[in-house]
């Protein structure tokens, strides 16, 4: 009987770790964010991040980041010009 290799198991981030990661993403949303950044921030591999986002956000990490950027862009486009410029 073959032993399972736990180093490749699809463990997931806890709800608290997921909230912390999403908060970190929000704080850095204007910067490029890639897989290496997410892995460095969490200490988890990309498979764990994929499984965690699938469970908690029903999407992939990169899609969620794109959606967050689009939401921010939409919000900014509705602000009056003088408020938008002051907040940048």
C-alpha positions as a Markdown table, in Angstrom:
| # | Residue | x | y | z |
|---|---|---|---|---|
| 1 | Unk | 0.0 | 0.0 | 0.0 |
| 2 | Unk | 1.3 | 3.4 | -1.0 |
| 3 | Unk | 1.8 | 6.1 | 1.6 |
| 4 | Unk | 0.3 | 9.6 | 0.9 |
| 5 | Unk | 2.8 | 12.4 | 0.4 |
| 6 | Unk | 1.4 | 15.1 | 2.6 |
| 7 | Unk | 3.7 | 17.7 | 1.2 |
| 8 | Unk | 1.4 | 17.8 | -1.9 |
| 9 | Unk | -1.9 | 17.7 | -0.1 |
| 10 | Unk | -4.4 | 20.4 | -0.8 |
| 11 | Unk | -4.7 | 21.9 | 2.6 |
| 12 | Unk | -6.4 | 25.2 | 2.9 |
| 13 | Unk | -5.9 | 28.5 | 4.5 |
| 14 | Unk | -8.0 | 29.1 | 7.7 |
| 15 | Unk | -10.7 | 31.8 | 7.5 |
| 16 | Unk | -8.4 | 34.1 | 9.5 |
| 17 | Unk | -5.4 | 33.5 | 7.2 |
| 18 | Unk | -7.7 | 34.1 | 4.2 |
| 19 | Unk | -9.0 | 37.4 | 5.6 |
| 20 | Unk | -5.4 | 38.5 | 6.3 |
| 21 | Unk | -4.3 | 37.6 | 2.8 |
| 22 | Unk | -7.2 | 39.4 | 1.2 |
| 23 | Unk | -6.5 | 42.5 | 3.4 |
| 24 | Unk | -2.9 | 42.3 | 2.3 |
| 25 | Unk | -4.0 | 42.1 | -1.3 |
| 26 | Unk | -6.3 | 45.1 | -0.8 |
| 27 | Unk | -3.4 | 47.1 | 0.7 |
| 28 | Unk | -1.2 | 46.3 | -2.4 |
| 29 | Unk | -3.9 | 46.3 | -5.1 |
| 30 | Unk | -2.2 | 49.1 | -7.0 |
| 31 | Unk | 1.0 | 47.1 | -7.2 |
| 32 | Unk | 1.7 | 44.0 | -9.4 |
| 33 | Unk | 0.7 | 40.9 | -7.4 |
| 34 | Unk | 1.8 | 37.5 | -8.7 |
| 35 | Unk | 1.9 | 33.9 | -7.5 |
| 36 | Unk | 5.3 | 34.4 | -5.8 |
| 37 | Unk | 3.9 | 37.3 | -3.8 |
| 38 | Unk | 1.0 | 35.2 | -2.6 |
| 39 | Unk | 3.2 | 32.2 | -1.8 |
| 40 | Unk | 5.6 | 34.5 | 0.1 |
| 41 | Unk | 2.8 | 36.2 | 2.0 |
| 42 | Unk | 1.2 | 32.9 | 3.1 |
| 43 | Unk | 4.0 | 30.4 | 3.1 |
| 44 | Unk | 1.7 | 28.0 | 1.2 |
| 45 | Unk | 2.1 | 26.6 | -2.2 |
| 46 | Unk | 0.0 | 27.6 | -5.2 |
| 47 | Unk | -2.3 | 24.5 | -5.0 |
| 48 | Unk | -3.2 | 25.4 | -1.4 |
| 49 | Unk | -4.0 | 28.9 | -2.5 |
| 50 | Unk | -6.1 | 27.7 | -5.4 |
| 51 | Unk | -8.0 | 25.4 | -3.1 |
| 52 | Unk | -8.5 | 28.1 | -0.5 |
| 53 | Unk | -9.8 | 30.7 | -3.0 |
| 54 | Unk | -12.1 | 28.1 | -4.6 |
| 55 | Unk | -13.6 | 27.4 | -1.2 |
| 56 | Unk | -13.7 | 30.9 | 0.3 |
| 57 | Unk | -14.1 | 33.1 | -2.8 |
| 58 | Unk | -15.5 | 30.7 | -5.4 |
| 59 | Unk | -12.8 | 31.7 | -7.9 |
| 60 | Unk | -9.0 | 31.7 | -8.4 |
| 61 | Unk | -6.6 | 34.1 | -6.7 |
| 62 | Unk | -5.7 | 35.9 | -9.9 |
| 63 | Unk | -9.3 | 36.3 | -11.0 |
| 64 | Unk | -10.2 | 37.6 | -7.5 |
| 65 | Unk | -7.4 | 40.2 | -7.7 |
| 66 | Unk | -8.6 | 41.3 | -11.2 |
| 67 | Unk | -12.2 | 41.6 | -9.9 |
| 68 | Unk | -11.0 | 43.7 | -6.9 |
| 69 | Unk | -9.1 | 46.0 | -9.3 |
| 70 | Unk | -12.1 | 46.3 | -11.5 |
| 71 | Unk | -14.3 | 47.1 | -8.5 |
| 72 | Unk | -11.9 | 49.8 | -7.3 |
| 73 | Unk | -11.7 | 51.3 | -10.8 |
| 74 | Unk | -15.5 | 51.4 | -11.0 |
| 75 | Unk | -15.8 | 53.1 | -7.6 |
| 76 | Unk | -13.1 | 55.7 | -8.6 |
| 77 | Unk | -14.9 | 56.4 | -11.8 |
| 78 | Unk | -18.0 | 57.4 | -9.9 |
| 79 | Unk | -16.3 | 59.8 | -7.6 |
| 80 | Unk | -16.2 | 63.5 | -8.4 |
| 81 | Unk | -13.0 | 64.6 | -10.1 |
| 82 | Unk | -11.7 | 66.6 | -7.2 |
| 83 | Unk | -12.2 | 63.8 | -4.7 |
| 84 | Unk | -10.6 | 61.2 | -7.0 |
| 85 | Unk | -7.5 | 63.4 | -7.5 |
| 86 | Unk | -7.2 | 64.2 | -3.8 |
| 87 | Unk | -7.3 | 60.5 | -2.8 |
| 88 | Unk | -4.4 | 59.5 | -5.1 |
